[in-house]
Amino acid sequence: MLNRVVLAGRLTKDPELRYTPNGVAVANFTIAVNRPFSNQQGNREADFINCVVWRRPAENLANYMKKGSMVGVDGRVQTRTFEGQDGKTVYVTEIVADSVQFLETKGSQGGQDSSGGYQQNRNQNQNQYASNQSQDQEDQFKNNGEPIDISDDDLPF
């Protein structure tokens, strides 16, 4: 059996980060994914797909992405049911993400170009990169090549 979903779209609102009673992070979010064709009026429609991601990726998503951010989601479709407050059974279908990729840098949401894609402000990014490069060169051998003490929890991936 195969249950695999790969999506790319924009967050429709800021991710909602919560923690379970055991302290496990979980983020719920919805992405808008454009359909590959236009309707009879010539407009492109989008599907709004509910997603959930757990643990460190949930915290990273909530900390670094916001409404309008372009993300890639790799995961699986899951359905579940629960009893609503009115006593009726509620059916939920959502994507459980194994990973969420950030498809643009934090704070950059360029205008849409003529091909329908999104273009970042490249000059700003290049200047920022050049500035970071000069700072990195000064500190490059700060630890004399010795291993640094870093925890896996400090890594963003």
Secondary structure, 3 states (H helix, E strand, C coil): CCCCEEEEEEECCCCEEEECCCCCEEEEEEEEEEEEEECCCCCEEEEEEEEEEEHHHHHHHHHHCCCCCEEEEEEEEEEEEEECCCCCEEEEEEEEEEEEEECCCCCCCCCECCCCCECCCHHHHHHHHHHHHHHHHHHCCCCCCCCCCCCHHHCCC
